[in-house]
Amino acid sequence: MNNFSSLKKIIDEHNSFLLSTHVNPDADALGSELGFYLILKKLGKKVRIVNHSATPYNLEFLDEENVIEKFDETVHANVFDESEVFVLLDLNQGNRIVSMEKGFRAFKGLKVCIDHHQDTENVFDFIFGGIEYSATSEIIYDFIEETKIVELDTAIALQLYAGIMTDTGSFRFDRTSPRIHRIITELLEKGVSPTEVYDKIYDQFKFGRVKLLGEALSSIQLDSTQKIAYMIVTRDQLDQSGATEVDIDGFVNYCLTIQGVQIGILFYELKDGIKVSFRSKGEIPVSKLAKEFNGGGHTNASGIRLFNTTIEDVKEKIISAAQRYL
């Protein structure tokens, strides 16, 4: 899967690239695609980043040059035809780019996946990465390290640091290996400021998010086993707080801070259904739990979207399903 010389050959033999990542991108999604963008630009390639979602406000500092475009079907009508290679980073299912999925399915050039999630859709010409990686940004680091395709500079190092730092839970998750710390050492030596990156990502939230977090924390309940904690966020709470869907990212992790809890669940009300996020400790595979409801993700972090239903309609069914994984 990780024959990086093949990825280098793709870059060498093509001139125009389209990059994208999943809906509601996190720092690893943005860091890996911006890092890859900078590689391609250094090589004189024509490259565009077009995402379904706008960049979250606390991650806008990663895109200082404002190169990321938000997909608009009228504006980007020809973007798929103008590119030879379509690269999806930090996702492996075509439906995760939402409004861009139709263009992706019909894309006539090479389809490349660079990702570290499970259950890759059988639609790509080339796949690089794997579930052994802590973050997609780590894959980009390895690509640079193995092929020496460009020099790792401060700009690229910032992107990769942000992606690895966040996807390892600030270096506390299971895949935080000695090797990860050696990679981080090199990124810091390039001039990345860990204090500044952490502050911008985690300590500069808007007031509405903090208010909404208070509502979510107040809703936390335990199931009958006392090993599952769940919280609920409604549309009314979102509207009244002035927060956005992006602000909910990370809320579910608070469920796992409760003593004895092994699975955390967040139920979030959408306009046309609900979103459910799962987190777990140890070897509890919430990715399999999510798959029961046509979702996916990592062993300890996954999620689902359900349409035309309500939280009350599915809450007990999902909690009951989660109990089987304890």
VEXMARSE-670640 format. One record per residue (C-alpha): y negated, z negated, x; residue number from 1; residue in one letter. Coordinates in pm, 1 decimal, decimal comma. Example, Ala and Ser with C-alpha at 12.3 -4.5 7.8 and 13.67 -1.06 7.14 Angstrom:
! residues 2
PT          Y          Z          X   num   residuo
PT      450,0     -780,0     1230,0     1         A
PT      106,0     -714,0     1367,0     2         S
This chain:
! residues 326
PT          Y          Z          X   num   residuo
PT        0,0        0,0        0,0     1         M
PT     -239,3      -82,2      284,4     2         N
PT     -225,8      228,9      496,3     3         N
PT     -597,0      211,4      565,8     4         F
PT     -579,6      524,8      774,6     5         S
PT     -519,9      709,6      445,6     6         S
PT     -839,3      560,1      302,2     7         L
PT    -1027,8      665,3      615,0     8         K
PT     -886,1     1015,6      579,7     9         K
PT    -1005,4     1032,8      217,7    10         I
PT    -1354,2      939,2      334,2    11         I
PT    -1344,0     1185,0      624,3    12         D
PT    -1232,8     1475,0      403,0    13         E
PT    -1470,9     1422,7      109,7    14         H
PT    -1845,6     1404,1       76,0    15         N
PT    -1930,8     1268,2     -271,6    16         S
PT    -1815,5      934,4     -409,9    17         F
PT    -1858,7      744,1     -736,4    18         L
PT    -1800,0      367,6     -726,3    19         L
PT    -1758,5      127,1    -1015,9    20         S
PT    -1624,8     -216,5    -1102,7    21         T
PT    -1522,8     -421,3    -1403,4    22         H
PT    -1725,9     -532,1    -1703,2    23         V
PT    -1937,8     -844,8    -1639,0    24         N
PT    -1904,8     -816,5    -1259,7    25         P
PT    -1879,9    -1123,6    -1039,3    26         D
PT    -1980,3    -1157,8     -675,5    27         A
PT    -1654,2    -1013,2     -544,0    28         D
PT    -1683,1     -710,0     -770,8    29         A
PT    -2039,4     -644,5     -657,6    30         L
PT    -1987,4     -749,1     -296,0    31         G
PT    -1687,8     -521,3     -248,7    32         S
PT    -1849,8     -217,4     -408,1    33         E
PT    -2181,5     -270,3     -228,4    34         L
PT    -1997,3     -329,5       97,7    35         G
PT    -1800,9       -6,9       47,6    36         F
PT    -2122,4      172,0      -51,8    37         Y
PT    -2285,7       67,7      276,4    38         L
PT    -1987,2      200,1      471,7    39         I
PT    -2015,0      537,4      300,8    40         L
PT    -2391,2      555,1      348,8    41         K
PT    -2352,8      481,6      720,7    42         K
PT    -2124,2      784,9      737,0    43         L
PT    -2377,6     1007,6      563,2    44         G
PT    -2181,0     1041,9      242,4    45         K
PT    -2326,6     1104,3     -102,1    46         K
PT    -2244,8      794,2     -304,8    47         V
PT    -2349,1      633,4     -631,6    48         R
PT    -2259,1      300,3     -788,0    49         I
PT    -2248,3      310,8    -1168,0    50         V
PT    -2131,2        5,9    -1364,4    51         N
PT    -2078,1      -55,3    -1732,9    52         H
PT    -2258,3     -390,4    -1716,0    53         S
PT    -2594,2     -484,7    -1575,5    54         A
PT    -2587,3     -698,4    -1260,2    55         T
PT    -2602,4    -1072,4    -1343,1    56         P
PT    -2944,1    -1214,4    -1255,0    57         Y
PT    -2805,4    -1466,0    -1003,9    58         N
PT    -2637,5    -1181,8     -812,0    59         L
PT    -2929,6     -938,7     -804,9    60         E
PT    -3012,4    -1046,5     -448,4    61         F
PT    -2698,7     -863,4     -331,7    62         L
PT    -2850,3     -534,8     -451,3    63         D
PT    -3191,3     -560,6     -287,5    64         E
PT    -3233,8     -183,7     -280,5    65         E
PT    -3144,8     -148,1     -651,9    66         N
PT    -2876,2      111,1     -591,2    67         V
PT    -2653,4       -3,9     -878,2    68         I
PT    -2700,7      199,5    -1195,0    69         E
PT    -2608,4       81,2    -1544,1    70         K
PT    -2404,1      346,9    -1721,0    71         F
PT    -2585,3      549,1    -1987,0    72         D
PT    -2388,9      833,6    -2140,1    73         E
PT    -2694,9     1058,5    -2165,9    74         T
PT    -2829,3      983,4    -1817,8    75         V
PT    -2489,3      997,5    -1649,5    76         H
PT    -2339,6     1289,9    -1839,5    77         A
PT    -2265,8     1481,2    -1518,4    78         N
PT    -2192,8     1195,0    -1279,2    79         V
PT    -1816,0     1239,3    -1304,3    80         F
PT    -1828,7     1612,4    -1233,6    81         D
PT    -2061,8     1563,2     -936,4    82         E
PT    -1818,3     1336,7     -748,7    83         S
PT    -1504,5     1425,5     -556,4    84         E
PT    -1365,9     1070,9     -539,0    85         V
PT    -1386,2      794,3     -801,1    86         F
PT    -1327,4      448,6     -650,0    87         V
PT    -1265,9      144,7     -870,9    88         L
PT    -1307,3     -187,7     -690,9    89         L
PT    -1188,8     -532,3     -800,1    90         D
PT     -998,4     -401,4    -1102,1    91         L
PT     -685,2     -200,5    -1160,2    92         N
PT     -695,0     -108,0    -1529,9    93         Q
PT     -903,0      181,2    -1658,7    94         G
PT    -1009,7        0,7    -1974,1    95         N
PT    -1195,6     -258,9    -1764,5    96         R
PT    -1484,6      -16,5    -1708,5    97         I
PT    -1531,3        4,2    -2087,3    98         V
PT    -1791,8      274,4    -2161,5    99         S
PT    -1692,8      465,7    -1846,0   100         M
PT    -1322,3      474,8    -1930,0   101         E
PT    -1333,6      814,3    -2099,5   102         K
PT    -1497,3      971,7    -1795,6   103         G
PT    -1248,9      799,8    -1566,1   104         F
PT     -948,1      926,9    -1763,2   105         R
PT    -1080,4     1282,7    -1754,4   106         A
PT    -1188,5     1269,3    -1389,1   107         F
PT    -1050,4     1568,8    -1199,4   108         K
PT    -1096,8     1438,8     -844,2   109         G
PT     -915,9     1164,3     -653,9   110         L
PT     -883,8      827,1     -827,2   111         K
PT     -875,4      538,3     -579,3   112         V
PT     -813,1      170,6     -652,1   113         C
PT     -915,3     -109,0     -412,8   114         I
PT     -809,1     -436,1     -568,4   115         D
PT     -620,6     -766,8     -544,4   116         H
PT     -503,5     -821,7     -903,7   117         H
PT     -157,0     -794,4    -1056,6   118         Q
PT       -9,5     -518,8    -1275,0   119         D
PT     -193,9     -210,8    -1151,3   120         T
PT     -209,4       70,0    -1406,0   121         E
PT      -15,7      379,8    -1304,5   122         N
PT     -314,9      611,7    -1308,0   123         V
PT     -443,9      611,0     -949,2   124         F
PT     -381,3      862,0     -671,9   125         D
PT     -423,1      593,6     -404,5   126         F
PT     -407,4      211,9     -419,5   127         I
PT     -527,2      -19,9     -142,1   128         F
PT     -503,9     -398,9     -136,7   129         G
PT     -256,6     -628,9     -305,7   130         G
PT     -219,2     -972,0     -460,5   131         I
PT     -186,0    -1137,7     -119,6   132         E
PT     -559,2    -1093,9      -69,1   133         Y
PT     -800,4    -1369,8     -169,0   134         S
PT    -1067,0    -1119,5     -274,0   135         A
PT    -1134,3     -747,5     -285,2   136         T
PT    -1407,7     -811,5      -29,1   137         S
PT    -1136,1     -928,5      210,8   138         E
PT     -968,2     -588,5      168,0   139         I
PT    -1292,9     -416,4      266,0   140         I
PT    -1313,5     -642,0      571,6   141         Y
PT     -958,6     -549,6      675,0   142         D
PT    -1035,2     -180,8      625,0   143         F
PT    -1331,1     -205,1      864,2   144         I
PT    -1137,0     -420,2     1109,9   145         E
PT     -831,3     -192,5     1122,9   146         E
PT     -998,9      148,3     1125,0   147         T
PT    -1327,6       63,8     1302,6   148         K
PT    -1479,3      316,5     1062,9   149         I
PT    -1822,6      155,1     1101,8   150         V
PT    -1967,5     -145,2     1276,6   151         E
PT    -1969,1     -462,6     1070,8   152         L
PT    -2339,3     -545,7     1044,2   153         D
PT    -2540,5     -817,1      869,1   154         T
PT    -2588,6     -617,0      547,6   155         A
PT    -2215,7     -554,4      499,5   156         I
PT    -2127,2     -907,9      611,7   157         A
PT    -2350,1    -1055,7      339,0   158         L
PT    -2166,7     -861,5       68,2   159         Q
PT    -1821,8     -955,5      196,0   160         L
PT    -1914,4    -1320,5      245,4   161         Y
PT    -2042,5    -1350,2     -112,6   162         A
PT    -1724,6    -1192,7     -248,3   163         G
PT    -1481,8    -1402,9      -45,6   164         I
PT    -1676,2    -1727,5      -89,9   165         M
PT    -1684,2    -1701,1     -468,2   166         T
PT    -1330,6    -1570,3     -522,0   167         D
PT    -1186,9    -1852,6     -311,9   168         T
PT    -1380,0    -2108,2     -518,6   169         G
PT    -1600,7    -2189,3     -221,0   170         S
PT    -1288,2    -2203,4       -1,7   171         F
PT    -1085,3    -2444,5     -216,6   172         R
PT     -831,2    -2215,4     -388,2   173         F
PT     -473,7    -2160,6     -265,7   174         D
PT     -540,7    -1836,7      -79,1   175         R
PT     -794,2    -2007,5      146,6   176         T
PT     -591,6    -1960,8      464,3   177         S
PT     -681,1    -2022,1      828,7   178         P
PT     -730,2    -1645,9      852,1   179         R
PT     -991,9    -1656,7      577,2   180         I
PT    -1189,7    -1909,9      778,2   181         H
PT    -1164,3    -1688,6     1086,9   182         R
PT    -1302,3    -1396,6      883,1   183         I
PT    -1582,5    -1616,4      752,0   184         I
PT    -1663,5    -1720,7     1109,4   185         T
PT    -1719,4    -1356,7     1202,1   186         E
PT    -1932,0    -1291,9      892,6   187         L
PT    -2148,9    -1594,0      971,7   188         L
PT    -2184,9    -1475,7     1329,9   189         E
PT    -2341,0    -1158,2     1188,5   190         K
PT    -2626,1    -1367,6     1052,0   191         G
PT    -2518,4    -1459,3      697,5   192         V
PT    -2666,9    -1789,5      577,9   193         S
PT    -2406,2    -1983,0      373,9   194         P
PT    -2671,1    -2220,5      240,7   195         T
PT    -2885,7    -1936,1      111,0   196         E
PT    -2596,2    -1744,6      -45,9   197         V
PT    -2459,1    -2052,1     -223,1   198         Y
PT    -2805,0    -2149,8     -347,2   199         D
PT    -2875,9    -1807,6     -495,1   200         K
PT    -2537,3    -1778,5     -666,3   201         I
PT    -2483,1    -2132,5     -793,0   202         Y
PT    -2810,8    -2325,1     -779,8   203         D
PT    -3058,6    -2086,6     -941,0   204         Q
PT    -2934,3    -2072,2    -1300,5   205         F
PT    -3172,4    -2029,4    -1590,2   206         K
PT    -3247,5    -2322,0    -1820,0   207         F
PT    -3059,2    -2159,6    -2108,7   208         G
PT    -2733,8    -2158,6    -1913,0   209         R
PT    -2760,0    -2529,8    -1836,3   210         V
PT    -2828,4    -2605,6    -2203,4   211         K
PT    -2530,2    -2392,9    -2309,4   212         L
PT    -2308,7    -2566,2    -2053,2   213         L
PT    -2398,5    -2896,6    -2216,5   214         G
PT    -2284,7    -2761,6    -2553,7   215         E
PT    -1960,4    -2633,5    -2403,0   216         A
PT    -1885,6    -2963,2    -2229,0   217         L
PT    -1947,9    -3149,3    -2553,6   218         S
PT    -1684,1    -2933,8    -2724,6   219         S
PT    -1400,3    -3011,0    -2479,5   220         I
PT    -1080,9    -3141,1    -2639,4   221         Q
PT     -729,5    -3216,4    -2518,6   222         L
PT     -414,1    -3083,6    -2680,4   223         D
PT     -122,1    -3303,4    -2788,7   224         S
PT       30,4    -3301,7    -2439,0   225         T
PT     -298,5    -3415,5    -2280,6   226         Q
PT     -232,9    -3148,6    -2014,8   227         K
PT     -437,5    -2870,7    -2171,2   228         I
PT     -814,1    -2894,2    -2212,7   229         A
PT    -1008,0    -2637,5    -2411,6   230         Y
PT    -1373,5    -2570,9    -2489,8   231         M
PT    -1552,0    -2349,6    -2741,0   232         I
PT    -1872,9    -2149,0    -2717,3   233         V
PT    -2005,1    -1987,7    -3036,1   234         T
PT    -2250,4    -1702,6    -3085,8   235         R
PT    -2493,3    -1942,5    -3251,9   236         D
PT    -2490,7    -2167,5    -2945,2   237         Q
PT    -2547,6    -1868,1    -2721,3   238         L
PT    -2839,6    -1743,3    -2928,8   239         D
PT    -3003,0    -2085,5    -2964,9   240         Q
PT    -2982,7    -2158,3    -2592,4   241         S
PT    -3125,5    -1824,0    -2489,8   242         G
PT    -2834,5    -1770,5    -2252,4   243         A
PT    -2627,4    -1451,9    -2217,4   244         T
PT    -2256,5    -1380,4    -2197,3   245         E
PT    -2283,1    -1363,2    -1818,3   246         V
PT    -2401,7    -1726,6    -1812,5   247         D
PT    -2064,4    -1844,8    -1945,8   248         I
PT    -1889,3    -1745,4    -1624,5   249         D
PT    -1733,6    -2052,3    -1462,6   250         G
PT    -1752,5    -2281,4    -1766,8   251         F
PT    -1373,4    -2292,8    -1807,1   252         V
PT    -1332,3    -2447,5    -1460,1   253         N
PT    -1475,7    -2774,6    -1590,5   254         Y
PT    -1164,0    -2818,3    -1804,0   255         C
PT     -956,6    -2858,2    -1488,1   256         L
PT    -1175,1    -3142,7    -1361,6   257         T
PT    -1018,3    -3374,4    -1621,2   258         I
PT     -748,2    -3600,4    -1477,3   259         Q
PT     -398,9    -3482,5    -1569,8   260         G
PT     -509,0    -3144,5    -1708,8   261         V
PT     -312,2    -2849,1    -1576,7   262         Q
PT     -442,2    -2565,9    -1795,5   263         I
PT     -800,8    -2501,7    -1900,5   264         G
PT     -897,2    -2266,7    -2182,8   265         I
PT    -1236,0    -2134,5    -2292,1   266         L
PT    -1273,0    -1974,8    -2635,3   267         F
PT    -1588,2    -1764,7    -2660,4   268         Y
PT    -1703,9    -1599,1    -2980,6   269         E
PT    -1801,0    -1230,9    -2953,4   270         L
PT    -1975,9    -1011,7    -3206,6   271         K
PT    -1651,9     -827,8    -3277,6   272         D
PT    -1386,8    -1084,6    -3188,0   273         G
PT    -1330,5    -1343,4    -2918,0   274         I
PT    -1282,6    -1375,8    -2544,3   275         K
PT    -1042,6    -1633,2    -2400,5   276         V
PT    -1041,2    -1744,0    -2036,3   277         S
PT     -749,5    -1930,2    -1877,3   278         F
PT     -738,3    -2139,7    -1560,2   279         R
PT     -445,5    -2337,4    -1420,7   280         S
PT     -336,4    -2555,1    -1132,4   281         K
PT      -37,5    -2514,1     -902,6   282         G
PT      223,6    -2256,0     -993,9   283         E
PT      143,4    -2231,5    -1365,3   284         I
PT      116,2    -1853,3    -1424,3   285         P
PT     -159,8    -1812,1    -1680,3   286         V
PT     -155,6    -1441,5    -1593,1   287         S
PT      173,9    -1424,7    -1784,0   288         K
PT       18,5    -1621,1    -2068,3   289         L
PT     -267,2    -1370,9    -2083,8   290         A
PT      -21,5    -1082,5    -2076,3   291         K
PT      134,8    -1213,3    -2399,5   292         E
PT     -197,1    -1122,5    -2562,1   293         F
PT     -250,0     -793,9    -2371,6   294         N
PT     -473,3     -958,9    -2112,0   295         G
PT     -430,5    -1008,5    -1739,8   296         G
PT     -561,7    -1148,6    -1415,7   297         G
PT     -437,7    -1376,4    -1140,0   298         H
PT     -169,4    -1645,0    -1146,0   299         T
PT     -428,1    -1922,2    -1184,8   300         N
PT     -714,9    -1729,7    -1346,3   301         A
PT     -685,3    -1476,4    -1625,8   302         S
PT     -825,1    -1380,7    -1962,0   303         G
PT     -798,3    -1181,8    -2282,1   304         I
PT    -1021,7    -1012,7    -2538,5   305         R
PT     -917,2    -1006,0    -2903,0   306         L
PT    -1096,8     -793,4    -3157,9   307         F
PT    -1154,5     -846,5    -3529,7   308         N
PT    -1042,1    -1208,5    -3527,7   309         T
PT    -1194,2    -1556,8    -3504,1   310         T
PT    -1139,8    -1857,1    -3280,5   311         I
PT     -993,4    -2058,2    -3567,2   312         E
PT     -747,6    -1778,5    -3645,8   313         D
PT     -589,2    -1781,2    -3298,7   314         V
PT     -674,8    -2113,9    -3134,8   315         K
PT     -357,1    -2300,5    -3226,7   316         E
PT     -137,3    -1999,2    -3151,6   317         K
PT     -286,4    -1964,3    -2802,4   318         I
PT     -265,6    -2338,1    -2727,5   319         I
PT       96,7    -2342,4    -2845,6   320         S
PT      174,1    -2046,5    -2619,2   321         A
PT        5,0    -2221,6    -2327,0   322         A
PT      217,4    -2532,9    -2376,5   323         Q
PT      529,2    -2332,0    -2292,8   324         R
PT      395,9    -2284,9    -1938,7   325         Y
PT      353,3    -2654,5    -1861,4   326         L
